[in-house]
Amino acid sequence: MSVRKAKLINQRDTILQDMLAGFVSAYSEIVRLTDDGLIVRAQPKAAGKVGLVIGNGSGHEPAMIGFVGDGLFDVNIPGALFAAPGPERIVAGIKAADRGAGVLLCVSHHAGDLMNAEIALELCQMEGIDKVEMVVLYDDISSAPKGSEPERRGTAGLFFTWKMLGAFAEMGASLAECKALSERIRDNTRTLAVALSSCASPITGEVMFDLPEGEMEIGMGVHGEVGTGRHKIASADTTIDLMLPRILDDLPFRAGDEVLVLLNNSGSMTLMELYILHGRVAALLKEAGIRHYKSWIGPYATTQEMAGFALSLCRVDDQLKQLWDAPANGAFLKGV
């Protein structure tokens, strides 16, 4: 399957600045761009509430810039394309998010993100910034076996944490309570992805990984990390039949559970395909006696024009459902 290498950019060394400038020009009522390159709320959260921060490599839009706003993150620290922001920029993001009740730094588990976040916390201690906590988030069942969950990668399922944690902090929860909730959501979330085609780096123009015509890879990571094996491209139902039982078994999800469903478009899937896939997910959940609360379907964490999707489930209770349904206003995430 051919990969589109030509991209409508200006200069390769200004991709990030041009993208961020265009983004805030489109959503100036929700976000603004600081002089040091942070995406922050246009109107800061009320004083006395916990600030929420996340840093990430760019190239996965709308993650994470699209999830800054009321009921969501206070600050996003965009790194270079597919590269985590450095520790000093993370510290700047923590300072920008501080509203007097402490700051929770959310880290999608990848080696560079975690290393830079840990150094940033050390720098905060050196500066006397002591009301800062870090939560490491992961959900990808293909990246480490059951029993080694902390070694897993962070992928699209972190979206559940962002939405519900954002609502919790907005309601006035303490720093310790916010961290505990984010860990609970993480531990009730499982994700598995599939790729049908590769994509090209906007910087180099090179294809990011090789995937032969007519094959798909189950377990592909958001940067093209190797999955659990390649298969001939199958029907939508067969693909879900390969994926969903593995997700259900891993937590495990059981009859009587209630779940949120995310079908994340990795880049160039059509809504037609995603709706067909979702129909099979809903049918299998019903067959398993698992209640389906609500779904989100769309491009939330992309890898350029990669063809593929991630399927995520999050087990919820009454509190989490209330947080899921709480108001939110980000550029790419709206609540009730």
C-alpha positions in Angstrom: 0.0 0.0 0.0 1.6 3.3 -1.1 2.3 6.0 1.5 1.7 9.7 0.9 5.1 11.4 1.3 4.2 14.9 0.0 2.8 17.1 2.7 1.5 20.7 2.5 4.0 22.4 4.9 6.1 25.5 4.6 9.6 24.7 5.9 10.5 21.5 7.7 12.3 23.3 10.5 9.2 25.4 11.3 6.5 22.7 11.2 5.8 22.8 14.9 5.7 26.6 15.2 3.5 26.9 12.1 1.1 24.1 13.3 0.7 25.6 16.8 0.1 29.1 15.4 -2.6 27.8 13.1 -4.1 25.8 15.9 -4.5 28.7 18.3 -5.8 30.9 15.5 -8.6 28.5 15.0 -9.5 28.0 18.7 -8.5 31.3 20.4 -11.6 31.2 22.6 -10.3 28.0 24.2 -6.5 28.1 24.1 -3.5 30.4 23.7 0.1 29.9 22.9 2.6 31.3 25.4 5.9 32.9 24.4 7.8 29.8 25.4 5.6 27.5 23.2 3.1 26.1 25.7 -0.6 25.5 24.9 -2.6 26.9 27.9 -6.2 27.6 28.6 -7.4 31.0 27.2 -9.0 31.5 30.6 -7.1 29.9 33.5 -8.8 27.5 35.9 -10.1 29.0 39.1 -7.5 29.5 41.9 -7.3 26.8 44.5 -7.8 23.9 42.1 -5.2 21.2 41.0 -3.5 22.0 37.7 -3.1 19.2 35.1 -0.1 19.1 32.7 0.9 16.8 29.9 3.9 16.9 27.6 4.3 14.9 24.4 6.0 14.6 21.1 4.0 16.4 18.4 2.8 14.6 15.2 -0.2 12.9 16.9 -2.7 15.7 16.6 -5.2 16.4 18.0 -3.4 14.8 21.0 -2.5 16.5 23.1 -3.1 20.1 22.1 -6.8 19.4 21.5 -7.4 18.3 25.1 -6.5 21.6 26.8 -9.5 23.6 28.1 -12.3 23.7 30.7 -12.7 20.4 32.3 -9.5 19.0 30.7 -5.8 19.9 30.9 -4.5 23.3 31.9 -1.3 23.0 30.0 0.2 21.0 27.1 3.9 21.0 26.5 4.4 20.2 22.8 7.7 18.6 22.0 9.3 18.3 18.6 7.8 15.8 16.2 7.8 12.4 17.9 10.2 13.7 20.6 9.3 14.4 24.2 9.8 17.9 25.5 12.9 18.6 27.6 12.9 18.8 31.4 13.2 22.6 31.5 10.1 23.0 29.3 8.2 20.6 31.5 9.1 22.7 34.6 7.8 25.8 32.7 4.6 23.9 32.0 4.2 22.9 35.7 4.6 26.5 36.8 2.1 27.7 34.2 -0.5 25.2 35.5 -0.1 26.0 39.2 -3.3 27.5 40.7 -2.3 27.1 44.3 -3.4 23.5 45.0 -0.5 21.6 43.3 0.1 20.2 39.9 -0.3 16.7 38.5 2.0 15.8 35.7 0.6 13.1 33.5 3.1 11.0 31.5 2.2 8.7 28.7 4.6 5.8 29.2 7.5 6.0 26.7 11.1 6.0 27.6 11.9 9.6 26.6 8.7 11.0 28.2 9.3 9.3 31.5 13.0 10.2 31.7 12.4 13.9 31.0 9.5 14.0 33.4 11.6 12.5 36.2 14.4 15.0 35.7 11.8 17.8 35.6 10.5 16.7 39.1 14.1 16.8 40.4 14.4 20.3 39.0 11.2 21.3 40.7 12.5 20.0 44.1 15.7 22.1 43.6 13.6 25.2 43.0 11.4 24.5 46.0 8.3 23.5 44.0 7.1 20.7 46.2 3.3 20.4 45.4 3.9 18.4 42.2 3.0 14.7 41.6 3.5 12.5 38.6 1.3 9.8 37.3 2.6 7.4 34.6 -0.1 6.1 32.3 -0.1 3.0 30.2 -2.8 0.8 28.5 -1.3 -1.1 25.5 -1.7 -4.8 26.2 0.6 -5.7 23.3 3.7 -4.0 24.7 4.2 -6.1 27.8 2.6 -9.2 29.2 -0.1 -9.4 31.9 1.5 -8.9 35.2 4.0 -6.4 33.8 1.5 -3.6 33.2 3.9 -0.8 34.3 6.1 -1.7 31.4 3.4 -1.1 28.9 3.2 1.9 26.5 0.7 4.7 26.7 -1.6 4.8 23.7 -5.1 6.0 22.8 -6.8 4.6 25.9 -5.3 7.4 28.0 -8.0 9.5 26.5 -10.3 8.1 29.2 -8.0 9.4 32.0 -7.7 12.8 30.4 -11.5 13.3 30.3 -12.5 12.0 33.7 -9.4 13.4 35.5 -10.0 16.8 34.0 -13.6 16.8 35.3 -12.4 15.6 38.8 -9.8 18.4 39.1 -12.4 21.0 37.9 -14.7 19.9 40.7 -12.1 20.7 43.3 -10.5 17.3 44.1 -7.2 17.4 45.9 -3.8 16.5 44.4 -3.7 13.2 46.1 -7.3 12.4 45.0 -6.5 13.4 41.4 -3.5 11.1 41.3 -5.4 8.2 42.9 -8.3 8.6 40.4 -6.0 8.7 37.4 -4.3 5.5 38.5 -7.7 3.8 39.0 -8.8 4.8 35.5 -5.5 3.6 34.1 -5.8 0.2 35.9 -9.3 -0.2 34.4 -8.3 0.5 30.8 -7.0 -1.8 28.1 -6.1 -1.0 24.5 -5.0 -2.9 21.4 -4.3 -1.3 18.0 -4.0 -2.5 14.5 -2.1 -0.9 11.5 -3.1 -1.4 7.9 -0.5 0.9 6.3 2.5 3.0 7.3 3.0 6.7 7.2 5.8 9.2 6.3 7.7 11.5 8.6 7.0 15.1 7.9 10.7 15.9 8.7 12.5 13.3 6.6 9.9 12.2 4.2 10.8 8.7 4.9 8.3 5.9 5.5 8.3 5.2 9.3 7.9 1.5 9.1 7.4 -1.2 6.5 4.1 -3.1 6.2 3.7 -5.2 3.1 0.7 -4.8 0.8 -2.3 -6.9 2.0 -1.0 -7.3 5.6 -2.0 -5.8 8.9 -0.1 -5.7 12.2 -1.9 -6.2 15.5 -0.4 -4.4 18.4 1.4 -1.6 16.5 2.5 1.3 18.6 1.8 5.0 18.0 5.3 5.5 16.6 5.3 2.3 14.5 6.6 0.1 17.3 6.4 -3.6 16.5 3.2 -5.3 17.5 2.4 -8.9 18.2 2.3 -10.3 14.7 1.2 -9.8 11.1 -1.9 -11.2 9.5 -3.5 -11.0 6.1 -6.0 -8.1 6.1 -9.3 -9.6 7.2 -12.9 -8.4 7.3 -14.0 -5.9 10.0 -15.7 -8.6 12.0 -12.8 -11.0 11.9 -10.4 -8.2 12.9 -12.5 -7.4 16.0 -12.8 -11.1 16.7 -9.0 -11.2 16.8 -8.7 -8.2 19.1 -11.6 -7.9 21.5 -11.2 -11.3 23.3 -7.6 -10.4 24.1 -8.6 -7.1 25.6 -11.4 -8.7 27.6 -9.2 -11.4 29.0 -6.4 -9.1 30.0 -8.1 -7.1 32.7 -10.2 -9.2 32.8 -13.6 -7.7 31.9 -16.5 -9.8 33.2 -20.2 -10.2 32.7 -21.9 -7.5 34.6 -19.2 -4.9 34.0 -20.0 -1.6 32.4 -17.6 -0.1 29.9 -16.7 2.9 27.8 -15.5 2.2 24.3 -13.0 4.2 22.2 -12.3 3.5 18.6 -9.4 5.8 17.8 -8.7 6.6 14.1 -4.9 6.4 13.7 -5.0 8.8 10.8 -6.7 7.7 7.5 -9.5 5.3 8.4 -13.0 6.3 7.2 -15.9 6.7 9.6 -17.7 4.0 7.5 -15.0 1.5 8.5 -15.0 2.6 12.2 -18.8 2.3 12.5 -18.7 -1.2 11.0 -16.0 -2.1 13.5 -18.0 -0.7 16.3 -21.0 -2.7 15.4 -19.1 -5.9 16.0 -17.6 -4.6 19.3 -21.1 -3.8 20.6 -22.4 -7.2 19.5 -19.6 -9.1 21.2 -19.9 -7.1 24.4 -23.6 -7.9 24.6 -22.8 -11.5 24.0 -20.3 -11.4 26.9 -22.9 -9.8 29.2 -20.9 -6.6 29.4 -22.9 -3.4 29.5 -21.8 -0.7 27.0 -22.3 2.8 28.5 -21.0 5.2 25.8 -18.6 5.4 22.9 -16.3 7.9 21.3 -15.2 7.3 17.7 -12.8 9.5 15.8 -9.2 10.7 15.4 -8.1 11.5 19.0 -4.4 10.3 18.9 -3.1 10.0 15.3 0.2 9.0 13.7 0.1 11.2 10.6 -1.7 9.4 7.8 -1.3 5.8 9.2 -4.2 3.6 8.3 -5.4 1.7 11.4 -7.2 2.1 14.7 -7.0 1.4 18.4 -9.7 -0.3 20.3 -9.9 0.7 24.0 -12.2 -0.3 26.8 -12.5 1.3 30.3 -14.5 -0.3 33.1 -16.6 2.4 34.8 -18.7 2.8 37.9 -21.2 5.5 38.8 -18.5 8.0 39.8 -16.6 7.5 36.6 -19.8 7.8 34.5 -20.6 11.1 36.2 -17.1 12.4 35.4 -17.3 11.1 31.8 -20.6 13.1 31.4 -19.3 16.3 33.0 -18.8 19.4 31.0 -15.6 19.8 29.0 -14.5 22.3 26.3 -11.4 21.5 24.5 -10.8 22.0 20.8 -11.2 18.3 20.1 -13.1 17.1 23.1 -16.5 18.4 24.2 -18.5 17.2 27.2 -22.2 17.5 27.9 
